[in-house]
Amino acid sequence: MSGSLLIDLIVFGLTGLGIFFSLLRFLLGPSSFERLMAVDMMNVMVIGLVSLIAYIFKNNMYMDIAILYGLLSFIETIVFARYLENQAVNNAESKSVDGDVK
């Protein structure tokens, strides 16, 4: 086994382990914001994996896929963050000063 192949296997294994732990955080996260951050972290790691695959296969098409995936995951994160922010503001407005629900 060559040194480069061993390094590739270690990098892929550690990245897969990171995706697994992010998936656990997504499933067990107590708040929606933590779940959103877990999805964002998984997206970053998938972009890294696709970039590594592009490097290994020496094919630029995979880099195009990684860039497009990165743009879509950025838009996804912004949309869900705005939704959660608006949801939190609406919940705060529905409570009065003394804590009674209107």
MIFIMI-151375 format. One record per residue (C-alpha): z, y, x; residue in three letters. Coordinates in nm, 4 decimals. Each point is the difference from the previous one (the first is absolute). Last residue first. Layout:
! residues N
<rec w="Z" v="Y" u="X" aa="Ala"/>
...
***
This chain:
! residues 102
<rec w="2.3926" v="3.6259" u="-5.2501" aa="Lys"/>
<rec w="0.2008" v="-0.2275" u="0.2292" aa="Val"/>
<rec w="0.3464" v="0.1240" u="0.0708" aa="Asp"/>
<rec w="0.0885" v="0.0637" u="0.3658" aa="Gly"/>
<rec w="0.1890" v="0.3276" u="-0.0417" aa="Asp"/>
<rec w="-0.2922" v="0.2075" u="0.1273" aa="Val"/>
<rec w="-0.2588" v="-0.1721" u="-0.2181" aa="Ser"/>
<rec w="-0.1961" v="-0.3080" u="0.0891" aa="Lys"/>
<rec w="-0.3690" v="-0.0197" u="-0.0901" aa="Ser"/>
<rec w="-0.0875" v="0.2366" u="0.2847" aa="Glu"/>
<rec w="0.1255" v="-0.2428" u="0.2644" aa="Ala"/>
<rec w="-0.2031" v="-0.2871" u="-0.1465" aa="Asn"/>
<rec w="-0.3123" v="0.2178" u="-0.0090" aa="Asn"/>
<rec w="0.0507" v="0.1041" u="0.3617" aa="Val"/>
<rec w="0.0437" v="-0.3620" u="0.1107" aa="Ala"/>
<rec w="-0.3155" v="-0.1076" u="-0.1853" aa="Gln"/>
<rec w="-0.1947" v="0.2891" u="0.1499" aa="Asn"/>
<rec w="0.1091" v="-0.1039" u="0.3490" aa="Glu"/>
<rec w="-0.0798" v="-0.3654" u="-0.0684" aa="Leu"/>
<rec w="-0.3502" v="0.0917" u="-0.1165" aa="Tyr"/>
<rec w="-0.0532" v="0.2328" u="0.2964" aa="Arg"/>
<rec w="0.1085" v="-0.2776" u="0.2371" aa="Ala"/>
<rec w="-0.2293" v="-0.2474" u="-0.1765" aa="Phe"/>
<rec w="-0.3018" v="0.2277" u="0.0372" aa="Val"/>
<rec w="0.0762" v="0.0937" u="0.3629" aa="Ile"/>
<rec w="0.0521" v="-0.3620" u="0.1039" aa="Thr"/>
<rec w="-0.3203" v="-0.1166" u="-0.1672" aa="Glu"/>
<rec w="-0.2003" v="0.2848" u="0.1563" aa="Ile"/>
<rec w="0.1278" v="-0.0996" u="0.3437" aa="Phe"/>
<rec w="-0.0727" v="-0.3677" u="-0.0732" aa="Ser"/>
<rec w="-0.3571" v="0.0884" u="-0.0960" aa="Leu"/>
<rec w="-0.0551" v="0.2035" u="0.3169" aa="Leu"/>
<rec w="0.1479" v="-0.2734" u="0.2180" aa="Gly"/>
<rec w="-0.2102" v="-0.2681" u="-0.1685" aa="Tyr"/>
<rec w="-0.3118" v="0.2068" u="0.0661" aa="Leu"/>
<rec w="0.0953" v="0.0438" u="0.3648" aa="Ile"/>
<rec w="0.0834" v="-0.3704" u="0.0392" aa="Ala"/>
<rec w="-0.3291" v="-0.1046" u="-0.1626" aa="Ile"/>
<rec w="-0.1929" v="0.2287" u="0.2320" aa="Asp"/>
<rec w="0.1928" v="-0.1511" u="0.2907" aa="Met"/>
<rec w="-0.0982" v="-0.3456" u="-0.1225" aa="Tyr"/>
<rec w="-0.3675" v="0.0981" u="0.0078" aa="Met"/>
<rec w="0.0415" v="0.0969" u="0.3641" aa="Asn"/>
<rec w="-0.0142" v="-0.3629" u="0.1135" aa="Asn"/>
<rec w="0.1430" v="-0.1009" u="0.3376" aa="Lys"/>
<rec w="0.1439" v="-0.3188" u="-0.1549" aa="Phe"/>
<rec w="0.3394" v="0.0488" u="0.1670" aa="Ile"/>
<rec w="0.0014" v="0.3787" u="-0.0307" aa="Tyr"/>
<rec w="-0.1059" v="-0.0005" u="-0.3648" aa="Ala"/>
<rec w="0.2640" v="-0.2669" u="-0.0718" aa="Ile"/>
<rec w="0.2590" v="0.2229" u="0.1641" aa="Leu"/>
<rec w="-0.1099" v="0.2901" u="-0.2195" aa="Ser"/>
<rec w="0.0243" v="-0.2200" u="-0.3095" aa="Val"/>
<rec w="0.3519" v="-0.0985" u="0.1017" aa="Leu"/>
<rec w="0.1019" v="0.3614" u="0.0589" aa="Gly"/>
<rec w="-0.1363" v="0.1031" u="-0.3395" aa="Ile"/>
<rec w="0.1986" v="-0.2874" u="-0.1515" aa="Val"/>
<rec w="0.3109" v="0.1300" u="0.1769" aa="Met"/>
<rec w="-0.0477" v="0.3510" u="-0.1376" aa="Val"/>
<rec w="-0.0537" v="-0.1355" u="-0.3511" aa="Asn"/>
<rec w="0.3157" v="-0.2112" u="0.0225" aa="Met"/>
<rec w="0.1948" v="0.3102" u="0.1036" aa="Met"/>
<rec w="-0.1372" v="0.1923" u="-0.2988" aa="Asp"/>
<rec w="0.0952" v="-0.2843" u="-0.2331" aa="Val"/>
<rec w="0.3524" v="-0.0007" u="0.1434" aa="Ala"/>
<rec w="0.0214" v="0.3784" u="-0.0372" aa="Met"/>
<rec w="-0.0950" v="-0.0292" u="-0.3667" aa="Leu"/>
<rec w="0.2626" v="-0.2689" u="-0.0530" aa="Arg"/>
<rec w="0.2607" v="0.2223" u="0.1608" aa="Glu"/>
<rec w="-0.0988" v="0.2847" u="-0.2335" aa="Phe"/>
<rec w="0.0189" v="-0.2283" u="-0.3028" aa="Ser"/>
<rec w="0.3625" v="-0.0779" u="0.0712" aa="Ser"/>
<rec w="0.2016" v="-0.3172" u="0.0635" aa="Pro"/>
<rec w="-0.2504" v="-0.1593" u="0.2334" aa="Gly"/>
<rec w="0.0053" v="-0.3788" u="-0.0305" aa="Leu"/>
<rec w="-0.3700" v="-0.0748" u="-0.0614" aa="Leu"/>
<rec w="-0.1404" v="0.2867" u="0.2059" aa="Phe"/>
<rec w="0.2568" v="-0.0484" u="0.2744" aa="Arg"/>
<rec w="-0.0950" v="-0.3686" u="0.0144" aa="Leu"/>
<rec w="-0.3683" v="0.0953" u="0.0202" aa="Leu"/>
<rec w="0.0822" v="0.2356" u="0.2863" aa="Ser"/>
<rec w="0.1788" v="-0.2871" u="0.1738" aa="Phe"/>
<rec w="-0.3078" v="-0.2226" u="-0.0393" aa="Phe"/>
<rec w="-0.2339" v="0.2763" u="0.1199" aa="Ile"/>
<rec w="0.2146" v="0.0413" u="0.3113" aa="Gly"/>
<rec w="-0.0086" v="-0.3756" u="0.0611" aa="Leu"/>
<rec w="-0.3782" v="0.0055" u="-0.0312" aa="Gly"/>
<rec w="-0.0085" v="0.2828" u="0.2551" aa="Thr"/>
<rec w="0.2214" v="-0.2026" u="0.2320" aa="Leu"/>
<rec w="-0.2215" v="-0.3066" u="-0.0318" aa="Gly"/>
<rec w="-0.3231" v="0.1950" u="0.0448" aa="Phe"/>
<rec w="0.1372" v="0.1673" u="0.3133" aa="Val"/>
<rec w="0.1303" v="-0.3291" u="0.1436" aa="Ile"/>
<rec w="-0.3282" v="-0.1791" u="-0.0717" aa="Leu"/>
<rec w="-0.2010" v="0.2801" u="0.1602" aa="Asp"/>
<rec w="0.2254" v="-0.0042" u="0.3076" aa="Ile"/>
<rec w="-0.0504" v="-0.3751" u="0.0340" aa="Leu"/>
<rec w="-0.3758" v="0.0365" u="-0.0379" aa="Leu"/>
<rec w="-0.0086" v="0.2674" u="0.2704" aa="Ser"/>
<rec w="0.2059" v="-0.2101" u="0.2374" aa="Gly"/>
<rec w="-0.2325" v="-0.2964" u="-0.0277" aa="Ser"/>
<rec w="0.1058" v="-0.3292" u="-0.1438" aa="Met"/>
***
